[in-house]
Amino acid sequence: MSTLATAATLPFTPKRVKLLTRPLMRFAEGVPLYVFMESAIYIGKEMKADTTEDKKKKEPAHLAEVIDLATGEQAQIIVSAVPLSVFEESYKDHSYIGKCFAITKLARQAGKQYFGFSVEEIEAPTPVIAKNGETARAAHAAKVAAAKEAEAAKAVTPAASPAPGAAPKK
């Protein structure tokens, strides 16, 4: 018997502060996913090596934090090679962050080992989503600027001087 109370039996209504484990949205052939890009595309965790010798070690997936525009829920998508190259070529410096997209997995073409994708930027469906886009882009720009400042600070930091009274290195 479970000792955990269900939401219906609690004396209060729990309010989510932060979703720590986002569900993974899966692409189905011919069905568009409508998403708001909340983050830059990043490389996920290393995959554990397969114990059989005939299988290659899988590379970590490219992931993005999104909002499913159909449900309003936070989620994650795996960004395969085709949409990844579209985003990198069409949106320099991660400028896709804070924008809405319809991403559709297409049928595999004969002789190809990958699925094609259609990626379309779409209008934000509500003013709230549009405002969140501005906020997400500003937050990303601030993060990039802070990282550049940290790199610049490292570059100008002089090498450590020997402590006073210490013998010079020979």
C-alpha positions in Angstrom: 0.0 0.0 0.0 1.4 3.4 -1.0 1.9 6.0 1.7 2.1 8.9 -0.8 -1.0 11.1 -0.9 -2.5 11.9 -4.2 -3.2 15.5 -5.2 -6.9 15.0 -4.6 -6.3 14.0 -0.9 -3.9 16.8 0.0 -5.1 19.7 2.2 -3.4 22.1 -0.3 -3.0 22.5 -4.0 0.7 22.0 -5.0 2.0 24.6 -7.3 5.0 23.7 -9.4 8.1 25.9 -8.9 10.3 24.3 -11.5 10.0 21.1 -13.6 13.3 19.3 -13.2 12.6 16.3 -15.5 11.1 17.4 -18.7 9.2 14.9 -20.8 10.6 14.1 -24.2 8.5 15.0 -27.2 8.8 12.4 -29.9 8.5 13.1 -33.6 6.0 11.1 -35.6 6.3 11.0 -39.4 4.2 13.7 -41.1 2.9 15.2 -37.8 4.3 18.7 -37.0 5.4 19.5 -33.5 4.7 23.1 -32.6 7.3 24.4 -30.1 8.6 27.5 -28.5 12.5 27.3 -28.2 13.4 28.1 -24.6 17.1 27.2 -24.8 20.0 26.9 -27.1 20.5 23.4 -28.5 23.0 21.6 -26.3 24.7 18.2 -26.2 23.2 15.7 -23.7 25.0 13.3 -21.4 27.4 10.7 -22.6 25.8 7.4 -23.5 26.9 4.3 -21.6 29.0 2.0 -23.8 27.3 -1.1 -25.1 28.9 -4.3 -23.8 28.7 -6.1 -27.1 31.6 -5.5 -29.5 29.5 -5.3 -32.7 27.7 -2.1 -31.6 29.3 1.3 -31.9 29.2 3.7 -28.9 26.4 6.1 -29.5 27.2 9.8 -29.5 25.3 12.0 -27.1 22.1 13.5 -28.5 21.6 17.2 -29.2 18.7 18.4 -27.1 16.6 21.6 -26.7 14.3 22.8 -24.0 11.0 23.8 -25.5 7.4 24.6 -24.7 4.8 22.4 -26.5 2.5 25.0 -28.0 -0.3 22.5 -28.2 -0.4 21.9 -24.4 1.6 24.8 -22.9 3.8 22.2 -21.1 7.6 22.3 -20.8 9.3 19.5 -22.7 12.5 18.5 -24.4 13.2 17.5 -28.0 16.0 15.5 -29.6 17.4 17.6 -32.4 18.7 15.3 -35.0 21.3 16.2 -37.6 19.0 17.6 -40.2 17.1 20.2 -38.1 20.4 20.9 -36.2 22.1 22.0 -39.4 19.0 24.1 -40.4 19.0 25.9 -37.0 22.8 26.5 -37.1 22.8 27.8 -40.7 19.6 29.9 -40.5 19.9 31.3 -37.0 23.4 32.5 -36.2 24.4 32.9 -32.5 21.4 30.8 -31.3 18.9 33.5 -32.5 16.2 30.8 -32.7 15.8 31.1 -28.9 12.5 32.7 -28.0 10.9 31.9 -31.4 8.2 29.4 -32.3 8.6 26.6 -34.9 6.6 23.9 -36.6 9.0 20.9 -37.0 7.8 17.9 -39.1 9.6 14.6 -39.6 9.3 13.6 -43.2 9.3 10.2 -44.8 12.7 8.6 -45.4 13.8 8.9 -49.0 15.0 5.8 -50.8 18.7 5.3 -50.5 19.1 7.7 -47.5 19.9 6.6 -44.0 18.2 9.5 -42.3 14.7 11.2 -42.2 14.2 14.6 -43.7 12.6 17.3 -41.7 10.6 20.5 -42.5 11.4 23.4 -40.1 9.3 26.5 -40.3 9.4 29.5 -38.1 5.8 30.4 -37.0 4.2 33.4 -35.4 3.9 33.3 -31.6 0.3 32.2 -30.9 -0.2 34.6 -28.0 1.2 37.8 -26.7 2.5 36.0 -23.6 4.5 33.6 -25.7 5.9 36.6 -27.7 6.9 38.3 -24.5 8.5 35.1 -23.2 10.5 35.0 -26.4 11.9 38.5 -25.8 12.8 37.5 -22.3 14.5 34.2 -23.4 16.5 36.0 -26.1 17.6 38.7 -23.5 18.6 36.1 -21.0 20.6 34.2 -23.5 22.3 37.3 -24.7 23.3 38.2 -21.1 24.6 34.6 -20.6 26.7 34.8 -23.7 28.0 38.3 -22.7 29.0 37.0 -19.2 30.8 34.1 -20.7 32.7 36.3 -23.1 33.6 38.7 -20.2 34.9 35.7 -18.2 37.0 34.5 -21.1 38.4 38.0 -21.6 39.2 38.2 -17.9 41.1 34.9 -18.0 43.1 36.2 -21.0 44.3 39.3 -19.2 45.0 37.8 -15.8 48.8 37.8 -15.3 50.6 34.6 -14.4 50.9 34.1 -10.7 54.0 35.9 -9.2 56.1 34.0 -6.7 55.3 34.8 -3.1 57.4 37.5 -1.5 60.7 36.0 -0.1 60.3 32.9 -2.2 63.3 31.7 -4.2 63.0 32.3 -7.9 62.6 29.1 -10.0 65.7 27.9 -11.9 
